Amino acid sequence: MKHQRLTRRLWIEAGLLELVENGAAALAAEPLARKLGTTKGSFYWHFKDVPAFQEAILTDWQSRAFSDVMADLVKEGTVEQRLRRFGTMILSDKHDPAFRAWAKTSPSVALAIAQIDAERLTYFTNLLRQLGVTNPGFAQSCLGALVGLPQLGDQADPASAFDTMIDLVLALK
C-alpha cells in the first residue's frame, strides 16, 4: 500500500479540521495518519511529538487571528462598515469556538485566546471611540456577543444579532 507524503502545512490543516470536527482529544498522530492515508512516520518527520503538533496548530491559528486584526486596520471604510466587517470576520472563523473549548483544559491555549481577545478588544475600543462611544463596556459587549452568539447554535443568527447590536450602539452615540 502506497502512503501519501504530507507536508507540515497539510498536517496542520488536517489538525485544524480535526479540532473543529472532533475536539482537542482527536489531535493524535495515529488516528490522524490513518485518516490521511499515511504513516505515523510522516507525522513524526514534521513534529517531535503530539504536544509539538498541538503547539504548531495553536501557533498557526493565533498567527492568522492576529493577521486578521492587522489586515482590518488598514482596510478602507466608514467606522460603521469596519465594525460590521470585523464582526463578520470573527463570526466566520470556524476555528475560534473549537479553540475556546480547548482553552478550558489547556493553559497555553487559554493564554493564546486571551492575547487574541485583547487585540480584538483594543480594535473594537478604538473603532467605538471614533464614534464617540468611550464606555469600554460597549467594546466588551461587542466581543462578548461575537464569542457567545455562535454558542446558541440553531437558536440564533449570530450575524444578524451582531448587526442589531451595532445598530443599537450607533443609535446611542
C-alpha positions as CSV (number, residue, x, y, z in Angstrom):
1,M,0.0,0.0,0.0
2,K,1.4,3.4,-1.0
3,H,1.2,6.1,1.6
4,Q,0.8,9.8,0.7
5,R,3.6,12.1,1.7
6,L,2.3,15.1,3.6
7,T,3.9,18.5,4.3
8,R,3.9,20.1,7.7
9,R,1.3,22.6,6.4
10,L,-1.0,19.8,5.4
11,W,-0.7,18.2,8.8
12,I,-1.5,21.5,10.4
13,E,-4.6,22.0,8.2
14,A,-5.7,18.4,8.9
15,G,-5.3,19.1,12.6
16,L,-7.3,22.3,12.4
17,L,-10.1,20.4,10.7
18,E,-9.9,17.6,13.2
19,L,-10.1,20.1,16.1
20,V,-13.2,21.7,14.7
21,E,-14.9,18.3,14.0
22,N,-13.8,16.3,17.0
23,G,-12.1,18.4,19.6
24,A,-8.6,18.6,21.0
25,A,-8.6,15.0,22.1
26,A,-8.6,13.9,18.5
27,L,-5.2,15.6,17.8
28,A,-3.2,12.4,17.9
29,A,-0.7,11.0,15.5
30,E,-2.0,7.5,14.7
31,P,-5.7,8.3,14.1
32,L,-4.9,11.4,12.0
33,A,-2.3,9.4,10.0
34,R,-5.0,6.7,9.3
35,K,-7.5,9.4,8.3
36,L,-4.9,10.9,5.9
37,G,-3.8,7.6,4.4
38,T,-0.2,7.9,5.6
39,T,2.0,6.6,8.3
40,K,2.8,7.9,11.8
41,G,6.4,8.3,10.5
42,S,5.2,11.2,8.3
43,F,3.7,12.8,11.4
44,Y,7.0,12.4,13.4
45,W,9.0,13.6,10.4
46,H,7.4,17.0,10.9
47,F,6.7,17.1,14.6
48,K,8.8,15.9,17.6
49,D,5.7,14.7,19.4
50,V,1.9,15.3,19.8
51,P,2.4,18.4,22.1
52,A,4.7,19.9,19.4
53,F,1.9,19.3,16.8
54,Q,-0.7,20.8,19.0
55,E,1.6,23.8,19.6
56,A,2.0,24.2,15.8
57,I,-1.7,24.2,15.3
58,L,-2.2,26.8,18.0
59,T,0.6,29.0,16.7
60,D,-0.8,28.8,13.2
61,W,-4.3,29.8,14.3
62,Q,-3.1,32.5,16.6
63,S,-0.9,34.0,13.8
64,R,-3.9,34.0,11.5
65,A,-6.1,35.6,14.1
66,F,-3.6,38.4,14.7
67,S,-3.1,38.9,11.0
68,D,-6.8,39.3,10.5
69,V,-6.9,42.1,13.1
70,M,-3.9,43.8,11.5
71,A,-5.3,43.4,8.0
72,D,-8.6,45.0,9.0
73,L,-6.7,48.0,10.5
74,V,-5.6,49.1,7.0
75,K,-8.9,48.4,5.1
76,E,-11.0,51.3,3.9
77,G,-14.5,52.1,5.0
78,T,-16.5,54.1,7.5
79,V,-16.3,53.2,11.2
80,E,-19.7,51.5,10.9
81,Q,-18.5,49.4,7.9
82,R,-15.3,48.5,9.7
83,L,-17.3,47.4,12.9
84,R,-19.6,45.2,10.9
85,R,-16.8,43.8,8.7
86,F,-14.7,43.0,11.8
87,G,-17.6,41.2,13.5
88,T,-18.4,39.2,10.4
89,M,-14.7,38.2,10.1
90,I,-14.7,36.9,13.7
91,L,-18.0,35.1,13.3
92,S,-16.7,33.4,10.1
93,D,-13.7,31.9,11.9
94,K,-14.9,28.3,12.3
95,H,-11.8,27.5,14.4
96,D,-12.5,30.1,17.1
97,P,-15.1,28.1,19.0
98,A,-13.0,24.9,18.9
99,F,-10.0,26.8,20.4
100,R,-12.2,28.3,23.1
101,A,-13.4,24.8,24.0
102,W,-9.8,23.5,24.1
103,A,-8.8,26.5,26.2
104,K,-10.9,25.1,29.1
105,T,-8.4,22.3,29.5
106,S,-5.2,23.9,28.2
107,P,-3.4,26.9,29.8
108,S,-1.4,27.6,26.7
109,V,-4.5,27.7,24.5
110,A,-6.2,29.9,27.2
111,L,-3.3,32.3,27.1
112,A,-3.4,32.5,23.3
113,I,-7.2,33.2,23.4
114,A,-6.6,35.9,26.0
115,Q,-4.0,37.5,23.8
116,I,-6.2,37.4,20.7
117,D,-9.2,38.7,22.6
118,A,-7.1,41.6,23.9
119,E,-6.1,42.6,20.4
120,R,-9.7,42.3,19.2
121,L,-11.0,44.3,22.2
122,T,-8.4,47.0,21.6
123,Y,-9.6,47.3,18.0
124,F,-13.3,47.4,19.0
125,T,-12.5,50.1,21.6
126,N,-10.7,52.2,19.1
127,L,-13.4,51.9,16.5
128,L,-16.1,52.8,19.0
129,R,-14.0,55.8,20.3
130,Q,-14.1,57.1,16.7
131,L,-17.9,57.2,17.1
132,G,-17.7,59.0,20.4
133,V,-18.5,55.8,22.4
134,T,-15.9,55.7,25.2
135,N,-17.5,53.3,27.7
136,P,-15.3,50.2,27.5
137,G,-18.3,48.1,28.3
138,F,-19.6,48.6,24.8
139,A,-16.4,47.1,23.2
140,Q,-16.5,44.2,25.7
141,S,-20.2,43.6,24.9
142,C,-19.4,43.5,21.1
143,L,-16.6,41.0,21.6
144,G,-18.7,39.0,24.1
145,A,-21.6,38.8,21.7
146,L,-19.3,37.6,18.9
147,V,-17.9,34.9,21.2
148,G,-21.2,33.9,22.7
149,L,-23.7,34.1,19.8
150,P,-22.4,31.1,17.9
151,Q,-22.7,29.0,21.1
152,L,-26.5,29.4,20.8
153,G,-26.5,27.1,17.8
154,D,-29.7,27.0,15.7
155,Q,-31.4,29.3,18.1
156,A,-29.7,32.3,16.8
157,D,-28.5,34.1,13.7
158,P,-25.2,35.5,15.0
159,A,-24.5,37.8,12.1
160,S,-28.0,39.3,12.3
161,A,-27.8,39.6,16.0
162,F,-24.4,41.3,15.9
163,D,-25.7,43.8,13.2
164,T,-28.6,44.6,15.5
165,M,-26.2,45.3,18.4
166,I,-24.2,47.6,16.2
167,D,-27.4,49.4,15.1
168,L,-28.1,49.9,18.8
169,V,-24.6,51.2,19.5
170,L,-24.9,53.6,16.6
171,A,-28.3,54.8,17.8
172,L,-26.9,55.6,21.2
173,K,-23.9,57.7,20.1
